Every structure is written in structure tokens, then in C-alpha cells.
Amino acid sequence: MLTIGVDVGGTSVRAGVVDAEGNVHDTARTPTPRSQTALEAALAGVIGELAARHPIGAVGLALAGFVTPDRRSVRFAPHLSWRDTPVADRIAERIGLPVVVEHDANAAALAERHFGAASGASTVVFVALGTGIGSALLIDGELYRGAFGVAPELGHLQVVPDGRPCPCGKNGCWERYCSGTALATTAVELLARDPGRSPLLRRLVAGDPGRVTGQRVAAAARDGDAVACAAMDELARWLGQGLALVADVFDPELVVIGGGVSVSAPLFLDEAREHYAATVTGAGRRPLARIRTAQLGEAAAVVGAAQLARELARPAR
């Protein structure tokens, strides 16, 4: 059975037709509208476009937000217009197919469990390093969502009391020190202290700190820029220390690092492993989780949402 997975992002909607082996056969894409009515119409449009070309059994939607435990409604999505909205039922009514909704990190983790880096693992923590941190937890191979469907928000663990302000309303959250946004923030702080150390990064951003991005910092670090490399070292330190906290709570056998920042893993992952091994409780006297990068890239949320849709539709067959 073919199903459709849809990654509903803040700027674009990406949909794919996926088979039972996780292969993406066809795709469609559209910008993300601001209003609720327009967003639902856009989703129906891309799904309808794909369903017209393939026999589809069900649809899964992946998004960054709080989803109810039954995966029918969206309580809150910071970059989308839904608020306490029965999204699955509304989209199903439009397209005439079963629909399930899931957090995008959960969907990506499920895809990696079935088809990627987490294949065969039982207890897995998935950490997506992007603008912030998305995270998911698999226990005995099954997604753990918590009592109210919002677990685990690992990116908002407070690691620095009274630290950098976070859009969530707290200060010092892990994602403020370990993400693409954090990489840029750290680089700007280091540039302000010693601008002469970073001729390459300064040239990449034309001397304007406002143009510093995580991608530009990573590019400069690959070429040996001192400030960019120092910012990458800070990212590695915070990743390792954060994973040590996570391991103290969940004791996973495997950690999978995904998200856009993971493409730069050769610049930070080995050092992060060292910080993790040195910081975890009982260091040197306990088994350590393996830490791997994700394999499915930006297709993970689409593939995972399609897999959830397949599981939803299977009992009705």
C-alpha cells in the first residue's frame, strides 16, 4: 500500500508518496499559507495532486507542535495557524482518506527506526539540531509521547540558569546553546570579543553580525576560521553535556542526531562524544550509548508520517 507523508513546515509544505520499504516515489511542494483555511486548502491541494497519480491508502501529517495523544488534533503549533484544531478530521473530510497527525521529530524518529540509523535498536533518543532542538524517544521500539502527547521537549531543558532567552519564555534552554541558531549566536559573541581572529567569517558576512548564520559558521569552520572553529567546539561541548543529562534520565542504547546541523557532524560529533563520555553519571563505569547521525535527511519526517499513516490504515484492511 502506498501512503502519503506530509511535512508541514513554517515556510513550506512537502509531501511524498511512500511505499512500505520507505522509498519515496513522488513529491509535491507548496508554500505554507498563514491562515488556517488557506493552509488546509493547500494541504488538500498537494495531497490531491499526488493521489491523482497514485493509489493512496492513508495520509500522515508531520509538524512542529503539540499533538493530542490520539493524533487527531493540534493543540498548538508555533509556526502554523492551528490552535486546538481537529486537523486530522478536517483534512480527512476534504480528501476522503484516513489522516493521522504527529510531531515532526516523532515522525523522523519513526522513519529512522524502520528504515535508517535506528534500525534494530530498542531504546533510542532522537535529537534534531536545526533552528532549535526537536526530540523524540523510542522505548521498546515504540514512540513515547507522554500523558498529554507533548513528550519529550528536550530542547527546553534548562542548562544555564538565567542564560540566553528562549522563545519558549524561559532562559538558558539547551537549544539556545546547541542548535543552528546557537551556533550563530556563539559566533557573534566571539566576534565581538576579538574580530581580528576571524577574517574568513567576517568576509562571508561582509562584516555584518546580523548576517551570521549557522550555515556560514559551519562553512568557515570547514576552512579553519578560528572563531568559527571555536563556536563549533562550543556546540560540541553543549551537545555532549546535554546528551549526558538525557542519558542520566533515559539510559538509551542509541542516540541519533538529525536535523540540518547534522550535515556538519564531522566538525563536532567526535568531540561531543568525548564530552558525553566524560560528563555522564558514572563515567568510565557504565556502558555508553552509541551516537550516530541520521540517514534519511530531510525526507525523514515525510517517510515517518507515511509510515504512521500505513499503520493507521492497516487494521481496516
C-alpha positions as CSV (number, residue, x, y, z in Angstrom):
1,M,0.0,0.0,0.0
2,L,1.2,3.5,-0.9
3,T,0.7,6.3,1.6
4,I,1.4,10.0,1.7
5,G,3.6,11.7,4.3
6,V,3.4,15.5,4.6
7,D,6.0,17.6,6.4
8,V,4.1,20.8,7.3
9,G,6.8,23.4,7.9
10,G,6.6,27.0,8.8
11,T,7.6,28.1,5.3
12,S,6.8,25.2,3.0
13,V,4.7,22.1,2.8
14,R,6.5,19.0,1.4
15,A,4.5,15.8,0.6
16,G,5.7,12.5,-0.7
17,V,4.3,9.1,-1.8
18,V,6.0,6.4,0.2
19,D,5.9,2.6,-0.1
20,A,6.2,0.0,2.7
21,E,10.0,-0.1,2.3
22,G,10.3,3.7,2.9
23,N,11.0,4.6,-0.7
24,V,9.7,8.0,-1.9
25,H,8.1,7.6,-5.3
26,D,6.8,11.1,-6.0
27,T,6.7,14.5,-4.3
28,A,4.8,17.8,-4.3
29,R,5.5,21.1,-2.6
30,T,3.8,24.4,-1.8
31,P,4.5,27.5,0.3
32,T,2.9,27.4,3.8
33,P,-0.1,29.8,3.9
34,R,-0.6,31.9,7.0
35,S,-4.4,31.4,7.6
36,Q,-6.0,28.2,8.8
37,T,-8.4,28.0,5.9
38,A,-5.7,28.6,3.3
39,L,-3.3,26.1,5.0
40,E,-5.9,23.3,4.9
41,A,-6.7,24.1,1.3
42,A,-3.0,23.9,0.4
43,L,-2.7,20.6,2.2
44,A,-5.7,19.2,0.3
45,G,-4.1,20.5,-2.9
46,V,-0.7,18.8,-2.6
47,I,-2.3,15.6,-1.3
48,G,-4.9,15.6,-4.1
49,E,-2.1,16.2,-6.7
50,L,-0.3,13.1,-5.5
51,A,-3.4,11.0,-5.0
52,A,-4.4,11.7,-8.6
53,R,-1.2,10.0,-9.8
54,H,-1.1,7.1,-7.3
55,P,-3.4,4.8,-5.4
56,I,-3.2,6.1,-1.8
57,G,-4.4,4.3,1.3
58,A,-3.9,7.0,4.0
59,V,-2.1,10.2,4.8
60,G,0.2,11.3,7.7
61,L,0.9,14.9,8.6
62,A,4.1,15.8,10.5
63,L,4.5,19.2,12.1
64,A,6.3,21.0,14.9
65,G,3.7,21.4,17.6
66,F,1.7,19.8,20.4
67,V,-0.4,16.9,19.1
68,T,-3.1,15.2,21.2
69,P,-2.3,11.6,22.2
70,D,-4.9,10.2,19.8
71,R,-3.0,12.0,17.0
72,R,-6.2,13.7,15.7
73,S,-5.9,17.3,16.9
74,V,-3.2,20.0,17.1
75,R,-3.2,21.9,20.4
76,F,-0.6,24.4,19.4
77,A,1.9,24.8,16.6
78,P,4.1,27.9,17.0
79,H,4.7,28.4,13.2
80,L,1.3,27.4,12.0
81,S,-2.2,28.7,12.4
82,W,-3.9,25.8,14.2
83,R,-5.0,26.2,17.8
84,D,-6.9,23.3,19.4
85,T,-8.0,22.2,16.0
86,P,-9.2,18.7,14.9
87,V,-6.8,18.7,12.0
88,A,-7.0,15.0,11.1
89,D,-10.8,15.1,10.8
90,R,-10.9,18.3,8.8
91,I,-8.3,17.2,6.3
92,A,-9.8,13.7,6.0
93,E,-13.2,15.3,5.2
94,R,-11.6,17.3,2.4
95,I,-9.6,14.4,0.8
96,G,-11.7,11.4,1.6
97,L,-8.8,9.4,3.1
98,P,-7.8,8.4,6.7
99,V,-5.4,11.0,8.2
100,V,-3.1,10.9,11.2
101,V,-1.1,13.8,12.8
102,E,2.2,13.5,14.5
103,H,5.0,15.7,15.9
104,D,7.7,16.1,13.2
105,A,10.5,14.8,15.4
106,N,8.5,11.7,16.3
107,A,7.8,11.1,12.6
108,A,11.5,11.4,11.8
109,A,12.5,9.1,14.7
110,L,10.0,6.5,13.5
111,A,11.4,6.7,10.0
112,E,15.0,6.2,11.3
113,R,13.7,3.3,13.4
114,H,12.1,1.5,10.4
115,F,14.5,2.4,7.6
116,G,17.6,4.3,8.9
117,A,20.1,4.8,11.6
118,A,17.9,3.4,14.5
119,S,17.0,0.1,12.7
120,G,17.0,-2.7,15.2
121,A,17.5,-0.5,18.3
122,S,15.1,-0.7,21.2
123,T,15.7,2.4,23.4
124,V,16.5,5.4,21.2
125,V,16.7,9.1,21.7
126,F,16.4,11.2,18.5
127,V,17.8,14.7,18.6
128,A,17.2,17.0,15.6
129,L,19.5,20.0,15.6
130,G,18.0,22.8,13.5
131,T,16.7,26.2,14.3
132,G,16.1,24.8,17.7
133,I,16.1,21.2,19.0
134,G,13.4,18.7,18.2
135,S,13.5,15.4,20.0
136,A,11.8,12.0,20.3
137,L,12.0,8.9,22.4
138,L,11.6,5.3,21.4
139,I,11.1,2.7,24.1
140,D,11.0,-0.9,23.0
141,G,10.9,0.4,19.5
142,E,7.6,2.4,20.2
143,L,7.3,6.2,20.3
144,Y,6.8,7.6,23.8
145,R,4.5,10.6,23.7
146,G,3.8,11.2,27.4
147,A,0.4,11.5,29.1
148,F,-0.6,14.6,27.1
149,G,1.1,13.9,23.8
150,V,3.9,16.5,24.2
151,A,6.9,14.5,25.4
152,P,9.9,14.8,25.2
153,E,10.7,18.6,24.9
154,L,14.4,18.0,25.5
155,G,15.4,21.3,23.7
156,H,13.8,23.2,26.6
157,L,15.7,21.6,29.4
158,Q,17.4,24.5,31.3
159,V,21.1,24.0,31.1
160,V,22.2,27.6,32.1
161,P,20.2,29.3,34.9
162,D,19.5,32.9,33.8
163,G,21.1,32.1,30.4
164,R,20.2,33.1,26.9
165,P,16.5,34.0,26.5
166,C,14.4,31.4,24.6
167,P,11.3,31.9,22.6
168,C,9.5,29.4,24.8
169,G,9.6,32.1,27.6
170,K,12.4,30.5,29.7
171,N,16.1,31.4,29.8
172,G,19.1,29.1,29.3
173,C,17.4,26.3,27.4
174,W,19.6,23.6,25.8
175,E,18.6,24.7,22.3
176,R,19.9,28.2,22.9
177,Y,23.4,26.7,23.2
178,C,23.1,23.7,20.9
179,S,21.4,24.3,17.5
180,G,22.0,26.2,14.3
181,T,20.7,29.3,15.9
182,A,23.0,28.8,18.9
183,L,26.0,28.3,16.6
184,A,25.4,31.7,15.1
185,T,24.8,33.4,18.4
186,T,28.1,32.0,19.8
187,A,30.0,33.1,16.8
188,V,28.6,36.6,17.0
189,E,29.6,36.8,20.7
190,L,33.1,35.6,19.9
191,L,33.4,38.0,17.0
192,A,32.5,40.9,19.3
193,R,35.3,39.9,21.7
194,D,38.1,39.6,19.0
195,P,37.0,40.4,15.5
196,G,40.6,40.1,14.2
197,R,40.6,36.3,14.8
198,S,38.0,35.7,12.1
199,P,38.9,37.2,8.7
200,L,37.1,34.4,6.8
201,L,33.8,34.5,8.7
202,R,33.9,38.3,8.6
203,R,34.3,38.2,4.9
204,L,31.4,35.7,4.5
205,V,29.0,38.0,6.3
206,A,30.5,41.2,4.9
207,G,31.3,42.5,8.4
208,D,27.6,42.5,9.4
209,P,26.9,40.3,12.5
210,G,23.3,40.2,11.5
211,R,24.2,38.0,8.5
212,V,25.9,35.4,10.7
213,T,24.1,32.0,10.3
214,G,24.8,28.5,11.4
215,Q,25.5,27.5,7.8
216,R,28.0,30.3,7.3
217,V,29.7,29.5,10.6
218,A,30.0,25.8,9.6
219,A,31.4,26.8,6.1
220,A,34.0,29.0,7.8
221,A,34.9,26.2,10.3
222,R,35.5,23.8,7.4
223,D,38.1,26.2,6.1
224,G,39.8,26.6,9.5
225,D,38.5,30.0,10.6
226,A,39.4,30.4,14.3
227,V,36.2,31.9,15.6
228,A,34.0,29.5,13.6
229,C,36.0,26.6,14.9
230,A,35.7,27.9,18.5
231,A,31.9,28.2,18.0
232,M,31.8,24.7,16.7
233,D,33.7,23.5,19.8
234,E,31.1,25.2,22.0
235,L,28.3,23.4,20.1
236,A,30.1,20.1,20.6
237,R,30.6,20.7,24.3
238,W,26.9,21.6,24.8
239,L,25.8,18.6,22.8
240,G,27.9,16.2,24.8
241,Q,26.8,17.7,28.1
242,G,23.1,17.8,27.1
243,L,23.3,14.2,26.0
244,A,24.8,13.2,29.3
245,L,21.7,14.7,31.0
246,V,19.4,12.8,28.7
247,A,21.3,9.6,29.3
248,D,21.0,10.1,33.0
249,V,17.3,10.0,32.6
250,F,16.6,7.6,29.8
251,D,19.8,5.4,29.6
252,P,19.3,4.9,25.8
253,E,21.3,2.3,23.8
254,L,21.4,4.7,20.8
255,V,21.3,8.4,20.2
256,V,20.5,9.5,16.6
257,I,21.5,13.1,15.7
258,G,19.4,14.6,12.8
259,G,18.3,18.0,11.6
260,G,20.1,20.4,9.4
261,V,23.1,20.9,11.6
262,S,23.8,17.2,11.4
263,V,25.3,17.6,7.9
264,S,28.3,19.3,9.7
265,A,28.7,16.3,12.1
266,P,32.3,15.7,11.1
267,L,33.1,19.1,12.6
268,F,31.7,18.4,16.1
269,L,30.4,14.8,16.7
270,D,33.6,13.1,17.8
271,E,34.3,15.9,20.3
272,A,30.6,15.8,21.5
273,R,31.1,12.0,22.2
274,E,34.1,12.8,24.3
275,H,32.2,15.4,26.4
276,Y,29.3,13.0,26.8
277,A,31.5,10.1,27.9
278,A,33.3,12.4,30.4
279,T,30.1,14.0,31.8
280,V,27.6,11.2,32.1
281,T,26.9,10.0,35.6
282,G,29.2,7.0,36.4
283,A,31.6,8.0,33.6
284,G,34.0,5.1,33.0
285,R,31.9,2.6,34.9
286,R,28.8,2.2,32.7
287,P,28.1,1.3,29.1
288,L,27.7,4.3,26.8
289,A,25.0,4.9,24.2
290,R,26.1,4.8,20.6
291,I,25.8,8.2,18.9
292,R,25.1,8.1,15.2
293,T,23.9,10.6,12.6
294,A,20.5,10.2,10.9
295,Q,20.5,8.6,7.5
296,L,17.2,9.8,5.9
297,G,18.0,13.6,5.8
298,E,15.1,16.0,5.1
299,A,12.9,13.1,3.9
300,A,12.7,11.6,7.4
301,A,9.5,13.4,8.5
302,V,7.7,12.6,5.3
303,V,8.7,8.9,5.4
304,G,7.8,8.7,9.1
305,A,4.4,10.3,8.6
306,A,3.7,8.0,5.8
307,Q,4.6,5.0,7.9
308,L,2.2,6.2,10.7
309,A,-0.5,6.5,8.0
310,R,0.2,3.0,6.9
311,E,-0.2,1.7,10.5
312,L,-3.4,3.7,10.8
313,A,-4.9,2.2,7.7
314,R,-3.7,-1.4,8.2
315,P,-6.4,-2.5,10.7
316,A,-9.2,-1.5,8.3
317,R,-7.9,-3.8,5.6
